[in-house]
Amino acid sequence: MKMSHSMQSDSAGPVWGLILGVILMMVGIGIGIYVRSSEPGGSLDESLAMSAVTAGALLAVYASREIRRSHR
């Protein structure tokens, strides 16, 4: 068995997915706050913010599910 195979972590992928999902949700919330605080916001900005939050939430939930499943 190669040494590199024994040093690999099975949960590294889902952990990065969880981190990326949380970052994506924070970016979406930031865009949403920016749209609300600016003068007339376009519907494209609001839908971009909502899409980023939704994609981040789905990614975080899926990654956390994979983390829980791998520990069983």
DRENBANU-61390 format. One record per residue: x, z, y of N, C-alpha, C in turn; residue in one letter; residue number from 1. Coordinates in steps of 0.02 Angstrom, whole numbers, plus 50000, padded with zeros to 5 digits. Layout:
# DRENBANU-61390
PT     npx     npz     npy    capx    capz    capy     cpx     cpz     cpy   r     k
PT       X       Z       Y       X       Z       Y       X       Z       Y   A   NUM
...
END
This chain:
# DRENBANU-61390
PT     npx     npz     npy    capx    capz    capy     cpx     cpz     cpy   r     k
PT   50042   50000   49941   50000   50000   50000   50045   50000   50062   M     1
PT   50028   49959   50108   50067   49955   50170   50055   50017   50212   K     2
PT   50106   50036   50249   50101   50095   50292   50049   50084   50348   M     3
PT   50044   50023   50373   49996   50009   50427   49924   50017   50404   S     4
PT   49911   50004   50341   49842   50012   50315   49823   50085   50310   H     5
PT   49870   50128   50294   49854   50198   50288   49846   50232   50355   S     6
PT   49870   50201   50409   49867   50231   50475   49806   50208   50516   M     7
PT   49768   50161   50490   49711   50136   50526   49652   50185   50522   Q     8
PT   49615   50187   50577   49556   50231   50580   49493   50189   50573   S     9
PT   49446   50214   50532   49384   50178   50521   49335   50187   50579   D    10
PT   49343   50240   50618   49296   50253   50672   49320   50229   50740   S    11
PT   49376   50193   50744   49402   50171   50808   49356   50120   50841   A    12
PT   49327   50074   50803   49282   50024   50830   49219   50054   50861   G    13
PT   49184   50097   50823   49124   50128   50852   49138   50173   50911   P    14
PT   49197   50205   50912   49213   50248   50970   49222   50206   51032   V    15
PT   49256   50150   51025   49264   50105   51083   49197   50076   51104   W    16
PT   49153   50063   51057   49086   50040   51074   49046   50091   51112   G    17
PT   49053   50155   51093   49020   50209   51129   49047   50215   51200   L    18
PT   49112   50212   51207   49143   50216   51274   49121   50157   51317   I    19
PT   49121   50097   51289   49101   50038   51327   49027   50042   51346   L    20
PT   48985   50068   51302   48914   50075   51317   48902   50123   51375   G    21
PT   48938   50179   51376   48930   50227   51430   48955   50197   51496   V    22
PT   49011   50161   51494   49037   50129   51555   48988   50077   51580   I    23
PT   48960   50038   51534   48912   49986   51554   48849   50017   51585   L    24
PT   48827   50074   51559   48769   50107   51589   48786   50133   51659   M    25
PT   48847   50160   51668   48867   50184   51734   48871   50127   51784   M    26
PT   48896   50069   51762   48899   50011   51806   48829   49988   51826   V    27
PT   48783   49987   51778   48714   49968   51793   48681   50016   51841   G    28
PT   48693   50081   51832   48665   50130   51878   48695   50121   51947   I    29
PT   48761   50108   51951   48793   50095   52015   48765   50034   52051   G    30
PT   48754   49981   52014   48724   49921   52044   48653   49937   52068   I    31
PT   48616   49975   52029   48548   49993   52049   48548   50035   52112   G    32
PT   48594   50082   52118   48598   50123   52179   48618   50080   52239   I    33
PT   48664   50033   52228   48685   49988   52282   48627   49945   52306   Y    34
PT   48587   49920   52258   48530   49878   52276   48479   49918   52316   V    35
PT   48466   49980   52294   48417   50022   52329   48440   50041   52399   R    36
PT   48506   50051   52408   48531   50073   52473   48542   50015   52522   S    37
PT   48549   49955   52497   48558   49898   52542   48491   49877   52571   S    38
PT   48494   49835   52621   48432   49813   52655   48385   49778   52606   E    39
PT   48369   49717   52614   48325   49684   52565   48363   49663   52503   P    40
PT   48349   49695   52447   48382   49678   52385   48345   49621   52350   G    41
PT   48384   49579   52318   48353   49524   52281   48332   49546   52211   G    42
PT   48287   49509   52182   48264   49526   52115   48318   49513   52064   S    43
PT   48366   49469   52080   48421   49455   52033   48465   49517   52026   L    44
PT   48478   49553   52081   48519   49613   52078   48485   49668   52038   D    45
PT   48419   49676   52047   48383   49727   52010   48382   49711   51936   E    46
PT   48372   49648   51919   48371   49630   51848   48440   49635   51817   S    47
PT   48492   49622   51856   48560   49631   51831   48575   49704   51817   L    48
PT   48553   49748   51861   48563   49820   51851   48525   49844   51790   A    49
PT   48464   49822   51783   48423   49843   51725   48451   49816   51660   M    50
PT   48476   49755   51661   48506   49725   51602   48569   49762   51581   S    51
PT   48610   49781   51629   48672   49817   51614   48657   49885   51584   A    52
PT   48608   49920   51612   48589   49986   51585   48561   49979   51515   V    53
PT   48518   49930   51504   48488   49920   51438   48541   49901   51386   T    54
PT   48585   49855   51403   48637   49835   51356   48684   49893   51341   A    55
PT   48701   49932   51392   48744   49990   51381   48711   50042   51337   G    56
PT   48647   50054   51347   48611   50103   51306   48607   50080   51234   A    57
PT   48592   50016   51223   48588   49991   51155   48656   49994   51120   L    58
PT   48709   49977   51157   48776   49980   51128   48797   50052   51112   L    59
PT   48781   50098   51156   48799   50168   51144   48760   50197   51085   A    60
PT   48696   50181   51080   48655   50206   51025   48680   50178   50959   V    61
PT   48694   50113   50957   48717   50082   50895   48785   50110   50874   Y    62
PT   48830   50119   50922   48897   50145   50906   48892   50217   50882   A    63
PT   48850   50258   50914   48844   50327   50891   48812   50330   50822   S    64
PT   48767   50284   50807   48738   50281   50739   48791   50263   50688   R    65
PT   48836   50217   50705   48889   50198   50659   48939   50255   50649   E    66
PT   48952   50294   50702   48997   50351   50696   48966   50403   50649   I    67
PT   48903   50418   50658   48869   50466   50615   48867   50443   50543   R    68
PT   48855   50379   50533   48849   50351   50465   48916   50352   50429   R    69
PT   48971   50342   50465   49036   50339   50433   49061   50408   50412   S    70
PT   49034   50461   50439   49055   50528   50421   49018   50557   50361   H    71
PT   48970   50522   50336   48931   50546   50278   48965   50529   50214   R    72
END
